[in-house]
Amino acid sequence: MLLLAVMVLAGWVLDDRLLKGAPHGHVAVKANTAVGFVLAALGTASVT
């Protein structure tokens, strides 16, 4: 989950539609959603 979220954030920084998770005809993952996934992954990792 962390890797996917970081890739989406990289897509937003680089303005790359494919990395944003939006192939032709699909909706891109929003940057704030990717940040939420990063925080959730880090929180889960800190508990275990």
Secondary structure, DSSP 8 states (H G I E B T S, - for coil): -HHHHHHHHHHHHHT-TTTTT--TTS----HHHHHHHHHHHHHHHHH-
